Amino acid sequence: MHARIAGLVLLVAAGAAAEEPPGLAGSWRLSTTLSQDLSERIKAVAGSAHMSGGPRTWATETWLPWKANFGENDRLTVRDFLLAAVPAFDAIEIEQGPDEIKTVHGEGGSRIFNLKRESAGTSALSGERVKRQARLEGGQLVLESKGKEGSLKETLTLENAGARLVYVLRLEQKRLEGPLEARLVYDRAP
């Protein structure tokens, strides 16, 4: 009997000691002076705005096939998509419940992450189904989305007594020349 009561007390104590999500709920506005330039970071990993490959002479019609990188069109599509998404990072709305976190990036749409289990959604970039997971790591909220085409890891940390949000993202996508990494700093909106 005492063993059962002791076990119940331990379970209740473990539940009470479980890490609570930081108070992220609210409206956040990008601080451009404290943040990295997201457009420049995208251009650095997405390459030129122009396609490479093809003939280097005035003749565009040849009898022999010329070497071309046929993935260039896909790379440019990813580059254009990412650059078009930059304004959505000017503001973030976060809704926080005991079991889930919802992020809204401007008019770009919303995402829901479950804190208790893995969930699924659709990648705005590739349209593929992705697995989403949220977890707490030492006072930081980590959001991960993974699919066949790539992965996105976002780390959200409160600073300055909860008045500032540091948002670090790392996007790996097979069409990029390397991972896109950026550190964005937000101030709590009044």
C-alpha positions in Angstrom: 0.0 0.0 0.0 2.8 2.4 1.0 4.7 1.5 -2.2 1.6 2.4 -4.3 1.2 5.8 -2.6 5.0 6.5 -2.9 4.7 5.7 -6.6 1.8 8.0 -7.1 3.6 10.8 -5.2 6.6 10.3 -7.5 4.4 10.5 -10.6 2.7 13.6 -9.4 6.0 15.2 -8.5 7.5 14.3 -11.9 4.5 15.9 -13.7 4.9 19.0 -11.6 8.6 19.2 -12.4 8.1 18.8 -16.2 9.4 21.7 -18.1 6.8 24.3 -18.9 7.0 26.0 -22.3 8.3 29.6 -22.1 5.7 32.4 -22.4 6.0 32.9 -26.1 2.4 33.8 -26.8 1.7 37.2 -28.3 2.7 39.4 -31.2 6.3 39.9 -32.2 7.9 42.5 -34.5 11.3 42.0 -36.3 14.1 44.2 -35.1 16.1 44.8 -38.3 19.0 46.3 -36.4 19.5 43.2 -34.3 18.7 40.6 -36.9 20.7 39.1 -39.8 19.6 40.1 -43.3 17.4 37.1 -44.3 17.4 38.1 -48.0 21.2 38.2 -48.1 21.4 34.8 -46.3 19.0 33.3 -48.8 21.0 34.7 -51.8 24.2 33.3 -50.4 22.9 29.7 -50.3 20.5 29.8 -53.2 23.0 31.0 -55.7 22.6 33.4 -58.6 19.3 34.7 -59.9 20.3 33.5 -63.3 20.4 30.0 -64.7 23.8 28.4 -65.5 24.7 26.0 -68.2 23.9 26.1 -71.9 26.1 27.2 -74.8 28.5 30.0 -74.2 28.3 31.2 -77.8 25.8 33.1 -79.9 24.5 29.8 -81.4 21.6 28.4 -79.4 20.8 25.6 -81.8 23.3 22.8 -82.0 23.4 19.3 -83.5 25.1 17.9 -80.4 23.6 18.2 -77.0 25.2 20.7 -74.7 25.9 20.3 -71.1 23.2 21.9 -68.9 22.2 21.6 -65.3 18.5 20.7 -65.6 18.1 21.2 -61.8 18.7 25.0 -62.3 15.0 25.7 -62.9 14.1 24.0 -59.6 16.9 25.9 -57.8 15.6 29.2 -59.1 12.0 28.2 -58.1 13.2 27.5 -54.5 15.3 30.8 -54.5 12.3 32.8 -55.7 10.0 31.1 -53.2 12.3 31.8 -50.2 12.9 35.5 -51.2 9.1 36.0 -51.6 8.6 34.6 -48.1 10.9 37.1 -46.4 8.2 39.7 -45.7 6.3 37.0 -43.7 9.2 37.2 -41.2 8.5 40.8 -40.4 6.1 39.8 -37.7 5.2 36.5 -35.9 2.0 35.7 -33.9 2.4 32.9 -31.5 -0.5 31.1 -29.8 0.4 28.8 -27.0 -1.6 26.2 -25.2 -0.7 23.5 -22.7 -0.3 20.9 -25.5 0.5 22.9 -28.7 2.2 25.9 -30.2 0.7 27.7 -33.2 2.9 30.1 -35.3 1.5 32.6 -37.8 3.9 34.3 -40.1 2.0 37.3 -41.6 -0.4 36.2 -44.4 1.9 33.3 -45.2 -0.1 30.8 -43.2 0.1 29.1 -39.8 1.6 25.9 -38.4 0.6 23.9 -35.4 3.1 21.9 -33.4 2.0 19.4 -30.7 4.2 19.4 -27.6 3.1 15.9 -26.6 3.6 14.0 -29.8 4.7 14.2 -33.4 2.3 15.7 -35.9 2.1 16.2 -39.6 1.6 19.1 -42.0 2.4 20.2 -45.5 5.5 22.0 -46.6 4.8 25.4 -48.2 8.0 25.1 -50.1 7.7 21.6 -51.7 4.1 20.7 -51.1 5.2 17.4 -49.5 3.9 16.0 -46.3 6.3 16.7 -43.4 6.6 15.4 -39.8 6.5 18.1 -37.2 7.8 17.9 -33.7 8.1 20.5 -30.8 10.2 20.0 -27.7 11.7 22.0 -24.9 15.4 22.0 -24.4 16.7 24.1 -21.5 14.2 26.9 -21.7 14.2 27.0 -25.5 11.4 25.8 -27.7 12.7 23.7 -30.7 10.4 23.2 -33.7 11.3 20.7 -36.3 9.7 19.9 -39.7 11.2 17.1 -41.7 10.3 15.7 -45.2 12.0 14.0 -48.1 13.0 17.3 -49.7 14.6 18.9 -46.6 14.3 19.9 -43.0 13.6 23.0 -41.0 14.8 23.5 -37.4 13.7 26.6 -35.5 14.8 27.5 -32.0 12.9 30.1 -30.1 14.4 31.7 -27.0 13.1 34.4 -24.8 15.5 37.1 -23.6 15.4 40.5 -21.9 12.8 39.3 -19.3 10.4 38.1 -22.0 10.5 41.3 -24.0 12.7 39.9 -26.8 12.4 36.7 -28.8 15.5 35.2 -30.6 14.5 33.0 -33.5 17.2 30.9 -35.1 16.4 28.9 -38.2 18.2 26.3 -40.2 16.8 25.1 -43.5 18.3 22.2 -45.3 16.9 21.8 -48.8 18.4 19.7 -51.6 18.2 22.5 -54.1 20.3 24.9 -52.0 24.0 25.0 -52.2 24.2 24.7 -48.4 22.0 25.1 -45.3 20.2 28.4 -44.8 21.0 29.7 -41.3 19.7 32.9 -39.9 19.3 34.6 -36.5 16.3 36.9 -36.3 15.5 39.0 -33.2 11.9 40.1 -32.4 10.6 42.6 -29.9 7.2 42.0 -28.2 4.6 44.1 -29.9 2.5 46.4 -27.6 
